[in-house]
Structures are given as structure tokens and as C-alpha cells.
Amino acid sequence: MKIERIGLILYVKAYEKCIAFYAEVLNLSVLFQNEELTCFDFFGTYLMVEREDRFEYLEDDSSIKNYSCLRINVDDVKTVSEYLKKQGVQVDYQEHSWGKAAKFKDPEGNLIAFKDEESFAKQIEDYRK
């Protein structure tokens, strides 16, 4: 099996709000788009944001917990966190022994987190020793 490309699909009810969020707040470039989906360049992979069309989710107004998180590693989590706050995004900036993270949600409530690349690379290096 030869893998050509890897991507993520995110189903959302608030399609227009999410498209604006990923394009304007996170500054992702659009690879292609139609009425039902927008495919973004997600730092070397793709993020496809699609209108939710699964009947069981459209009919259910209850809050279904999403256990996923889109993680983006950056060199300066604090600076990115401050940028997001200036964009009106609620950010939970955290510093831990294992590194720094800034957690926030898109308009649909999907969790996204920026993580510092330095401590992530160190975790990999330490594991390989």
C-alpha cells in the first residue's frame, strides 16, 4: 500500500462560521471548495470541513461530546495564544512540565490546541534513548 496523502474531515453544522474561522482566524489556505465542503491546506496535510449531513446528528440537538483535538505544533505558543485572544477567541493557555499548550474551540465546539514543538521533539528524543 502506497499512501499518497493524509487528511482530516471535520463535520460541522455551523458550516459558514467554521469556514470563516479556519480561513480568517487560523489563516488556512483553501485548496478547493464547493457548497458542501471546504478543503484547507493544514500544514502539509489537509483539513476538509464538511456540512454535517448524517441524519442522526442533524436530528439530535443534544450536546455530543467530541473527544478529538486538532493539534498544531508551533515554536511560540504564548505569541499564538495572544494573537487568538486579539481575534476574540477564548484561549486556555497552559504551561506544564511536559510543555506549553493553548486550547480553544472553533464555532462548532471542536477542540484545537497549539503545542510547543520544542518539548514535543524532546519527548520523541527521550523516548528513543
Buried (B, 14 or more C-beta within 10 A) or exposed (E): EEEEEEEEEBBBBBBEEBBEBBBEBBEBEEBEEEEEBBBBEBEEEBBBBBBBEEEEEEEEEEEEEEEEEBEBBBEBBBEBBBBBBEEEBEBEBBEEEEBBBBBBBBBBEBBBBBBBBBBBEEEEEEEEE
